[in-house]
Amino acid sequence: MNLLKALAAVSSLTLVSRILAFVRDILIARIFGAGMANDAYVIATRLPNMLRRLFAEGAFSQAFVPIFGEYNKRRGHDDTKLLVDHVTTLLALALFVVTFIGIVAAPLIIYITAPGFAKDAEKFDLTVHLLRITSPYIFFISLVSVAAGILNTYNKFWVPAVAPILLNVCLIGGALWLAPNFEQPIVGLAWAWFIAGFIQLAFQIPFLKKIGMLPSIRFSLQDEGMRRVIRQMGPAVFGVSIAQISLIINTIFASFLVAGSVSWLYYADRLMEFPSGLLGAALGTILLPSLSKHHADNSTAEYSKLLDWGLRLVFMLTLPAALALGMIAVPLLATFFQHGAFHAVDVLKTSHALIGYSIGLIGIIAVKVLAPGFYARQDIKTPVKIGIATLIATQLMNLLFVFGLELHHAGLALSIGLGACFNSAILFHLLRKRGIYQPEPGWGKFFLKLCIALLALGLTLWFGMGSEQHWLTSHGWTRIVHLAWLVALGVAVYFTALYGLGFRLGDFSKRGAN
């Protein structure tokens, strides 16, 4: 299996999903703006999403995939299927309990996670109502993540990559057709999340059946493999999902800031998630199964080379994305979101958060490559210790940036990015120190060439974008055409510069473990 082709396939589907996500967010921004209803919606959907990333895509996938890969590599089909049955049954029971708690304890959850909402009874009650509708999404999407872990180990990467596309199609439909049918339109959008969770799970069932891994209900606490997964899961919550925990705390901070702060952070996060999902999530998805197989085969040299390959792609593709997000934040936000109830002041406020995120984007994405370097070896303790230190550092930065330097919501975004850089730097250092990763020759020349290409990109964007005021006052196709040719020109200049400096696509071809 060619990992570069697999990455291209996953990234292409992710690109489709992100484009649909932008259409979704543009519609939501146009209809609901950045006011009370949208703040309530953001909180009610962010919490299930965080739990999904925290437990399913975070702790569960990093604990389950290496052990599942080991079973698939060393044991027969029957033992592997039994592991899937036992793990899935136990997880489904736990998810049912979590979902039930989310519905029953919704007022308490909102009071804890967004205490600033309590001073506005209407806002608080609406958020509680929306959370009760979106809570079942946790159940559905967590099982989707289990299916994704199984399918990715069988190199069926494209199937899980389609699931977010289905989510965004449902949300677009919800905004256009469900929302107008409710007295409070935002409620229709919450129901779209419920529907999307069910559809995403149903989509993957035939593919699991085809490879003989469709889970059956079989409960046993004596399964040795399942017990290993459980032991790994608890600590993995901290090691993998520090960014999500920080985001929860940031939401608490933001709930005390001026109205709109939660929404400004949300829209900045949506743009930041574009390169993060396109590259970071895609790389993490394809790397973990191959790293786990290399570890099972004791192929230490190939393990290190695979990490090196992933890191080079991270730097080559993330640095230009970070530079572009920071430089053309206003053009991007004005073009995508400055419509209807989303005004110029919202663009400027959101741009401050986006610049904060862009500063730490390299760390946010690098963690997606470096953390699997430990988890594929079933080493949970190391990332946990680093994660706890990162969480503490991030909250100290929150206090400094928000209250000391008075950067307000932008300080919250900056702390997330710098915290991720701290996390990735320590992960990198320990991978080197323990001999798990040895950089391949040529990194010095690689960085020098990247810097030259980045300089060319920066100059192109600087002279091509014009003034911020132009973007805030222009409309419709004027913005769209200008942004389209600016982005196309930037991409062309950057990759032409790389080509001229000797970079070739074939240099990044990489075979994965079988």
URBEL-V589845 format. One record per pair of residues at least 6 apart in sequence whose C-alpha atoms are under 8 Angstrom apart, sorted by the first residue. I is the first residue (numbers start at 0). J is the second residue. Records with the same first field share a line. If there is no record, write none. Layout:
# URBEL-V589845
I = J / J
This chain:
# URBEL-V589845
0 = 510 / 511 / 512 / 513
1 = 508 / 509 / 510 / 511
2 = 285 / 508 / 509 / 510 / 511
3 = 507 / 508 / 509 / 510
5 = 156 / 285
6 = 281 / 282 / 285
8 = 157
9 = 156 / 157 / 160 / 281
10 = 277 / 278 / 281
11 = 277
12 = 157 / 160 / 161 / 164
13 = 160 / 161 / 163 / 164 / 276 / 277 / 281
14 = 273 / 277
15 = 164
16 = 161 / 163 / 164 / 167
17 = 273
19 = 164 / 167 / 168
20 = 167
21 = 335
22 = 171
23 = 167 / 170 / 171 / 174
24 = 266 / 336
25 = 335 / 336 / 338
26 = 171 / 174
27 = 174
28 = 336 / 337 / 338 / 339 / 340 / 341
29 = 336 / 337 / 338 / 339 / 340 / 341
30 = 339 / 340
31 = 37 / 185 / 340
32 = 339 / 340 / 341
33 = 259 / 262 / 263 / 340 / 341 / 345
34 = 258 / 259 / 262
35 = 122 / 258 / 259
36 = 122 / 125 / 185
37 = 185 / 262
38 = 259 / 261 / 262
39 = 122 / 123 / 125 / 126 / 129
40 = 126 / 129 / 185 / 189
41 = 261 / 262 / 265
42 = 113 / 126
43 = 126 / 127 / 129 / 130 / 133
44 = 130 / 133 / 189
46 = 247
47 = 133 / 134 / 136 / 137
48 = 137
49 = 243 / 244 / 247
50 = 137
51 = 57 / 137 / 140 / 141
52 = 240 / 243
53 = 236 / 239 / 240 / 243 / 244
54 = 141 / 232 / 236
55 = 141 / 142 / 144 / 145
56 = 141 / 144
57 = 235 / 236 / 239 / 240
58 = 231 / 232 / 233 / 234 / 235 / 236 / 237 / 238 / 239 / 240
59 = 145 / 228 / 232 / 235
60 = 144 / 145 / 148
61 = 232 / 235 / 239 / 371 / 374 / 375
62 = 228 / 229 / 231 / 232 / 235 / 374 / 377
63 = 148 / 228
64 = 148 / 149 / 152 / 287 / 288 / 291
65 = 287 / 288 / 291 / 292 / 374 / 375 / 376 / 377
66 = 224 / 227 / 228 / 377
67 = 79 / 82 / 149 / 152
68 = 152 / 288 / 291 / 292
69 = 291 / 292 / 295
70 = 78 / 79
71 = 79
72 = 292 / 295
80 = 211 / 212 / 214
82 = 222 / 224 / 225
83 = 212 / 214
84 = 214 / 215 / 216 / 217 / 218
85 = 216 / 217 / 218 / 219 / 220 / 222 / 225
86 = 225
87 = 142 / 145 / 214 / 216
88 = 214 / 215 / 216 / 217 / 218
89 = 218
91 = 138 / 142
94 = 137 / 138 / 141
95 = 138
98 = 134 / 135 / 137 / 138
101 = 108 / 130 / 131 / 134
102 = 130 / 131 / 132 / 134
103 = 131
105 = 127 / 128 / 130 / 131
106 = 124 / 127
109 = 116 / 123 / 126 / 127
110 = 116 / 117
111 = 251
112 = 247 / 248 / 250 / 251
113 = 250 / 251 / 254
114 = 251 / 254 / 255
115 = 251 / 254 / 255
116 = 122 / 123 / 254
117 = 123
129 = 186 / 189
132 = 189 / 190 / 193
133 = 189 / 190 / 192 / 193
134 = 193
135 = 193 / 196
136 = 192 / 193 / 195 / 196 / 197
139 = 196 / 197 / 199 / 200
140 = 196 / 197 / 199 / 200
142 = 200
143 = 159 / 199 / 200 / 203
146 = 159 / 203 / 207
147 = 156 / 158 / 159
149 = 207 / 212
150 = 156 / 158 / 159 / 206 / 207
151 = 159 / 284 / 285 / 288
152 = 288
156 = 284 / 285
158 = 203 / 206
159 = 203
162 = 199 / 202
163 = 199
165 = 195 / 198 / 199
166 = 192 / 195 / 196 / 199
169 = 191 / 192 / 194 / 195
170 = 188 / 191 / 192 / 195
172 = 191
173 = 187 / 188 / 190 / 191
174 = 187 / 188
177 = 184 / 187 / 188 / 191
178 = 184 / 185 / 186 / 187 / 188
179 = 187
180 = 187
181 = 187
204 = 213
207 = 213
220 = 226
231 = 377 / 379
234 = 379 / 380 / 383
235 = 379 / 382 / 383
236 = 383
237 = 382 / 383 / 386 / 387
238 = 370 / 379 / 380 / 381 / 382 / 383 / 384 / 385 / 386 / 387
239 = 370 / 382 / 383 / 386
241 = 386 / 387 / 389 / 390
242 = 415 / 419
244 = 390
245 = 390 / 393 / 394 / 415
246 = 415
249 = 411
250 = 261
253 = 260 / 261 / 408 / 411
254 = 260 / 261
256 = 407 / 408
260 = 408
263 = 345 / 348 / 349 / 352 / 408
264 = 349 / 352 / 353 / 408 / 409 / 412
266 = 349
267 = 349 / 350 / 352 / 353 / 356
268 = 353 / 356
270 = 353
271 = 324 / 353 / 356 / 357 / 360
274 = 317 / 320
275 = 360 / 363 / 364
278 = 313 / 316 / 317 / 364
279 = 313 / 363 / 364 / 365 / 367 / 368
280 = 364 / 367
282 = 309 / 367 / 368
283 = 367 / 368 / 371
286 = 305 / 309 / 368 / 371
287 = 371 / 372 / 375
288 = 375
289 = 511 / 512 / 513
290 = 302 / 305 / 371 / 372 / 375 / 512
291 = 375 / 376
292 = 512 / 513
293 = 299 / 301 / 302 / 512
294 = 302 / 375 / 376
299 = 435
302 = 435 / 436
303 = 435 / 436 / 437 / 438
304 = 436 / 437 / 438 / 439
305 = 509
306 = 368 / 369 / 372 / 436
307 = 436 / 437 / 438 / 439
308 = 507 / 509
309 = 368
310 = 365 / 368
312 = 507
313 = 361 / 364 / 365
314 = 361
315 = 449
317 = 360 / 361 / 364
318 = 360 / 361 / 453
319 = 453 / 456 / 493
321 = 357 / 358 / 360 / 361
322 = 357 / 453 / 457
323 = 457 / 460
324 = 353 / 354 / 357
325 = 353 / 354 / 355 / 357 / 358
326 = 354 / 457 / 460 / 461
327 = 460 / 464
328 = 350 / 353 / 354
329 = 346 / 347 / 350 / 467 / 470 / 471
330 = 464 / 467 / 470 / 478 / 482
331 = 482
332 = 346 / 349 / 350
333 = 343 / 346 / 470 / 471 / 478
334 = 470 / 475 / 478 / 479 / 482
336 = 346
337 = 343 / 345 / 346
343 = 471
351 = 409
352 = 408 / 409 / 410 / 411 / 412 / 413
353 = 409 / 412
354 = 409 / 413
355 = 409 / 410 / 412 / 413 / 414 / 416
356 = 412 / 413 / 415 / 416
357 = 416
358 = 413 / 416 / 417
359 = 413 / 415 / 416 / 417 / 418 / 419 / 420
360 = 416
361 = 420
362 = 416 / 417 / 418 / 419 / 420 / 421 / 422 / 423 / 424
363 = 416 / 419 / 420 / 423
365 = 423
366 = 419 / 422 / 423 / 426
369 = 423 / 426 / 427
370 = 382 / 426
372 = 430 / 435
373 = 379 / 381 / 382 / 430
382 = 426
385 = 422 / 425 / 426
386 = 422
389 = 418 / 419 / 421 / 422
390 = 418
392 = 418
393 = 414 / 415 / 417 / 418
394 = 414
396 = 414
397 = 410 / 411 / 414
400 = 406 / 407 / 410 / 411 / 414
401 = 407 / 408 / 409 / 410 / 411
430 = 436
431 = 437
448 = 497 / 500
449 = 497
451 = 496
452 = 492 / 493 / 494 / 496 / 497
453 = 493
455 = 492 / 493 / 496
456 = 489 / 490 / 492 / 493
459 = 488 / 489 / 492
460 = 485 / 489
463 = 485
464 = 481 / 482 / 485
470 = 478
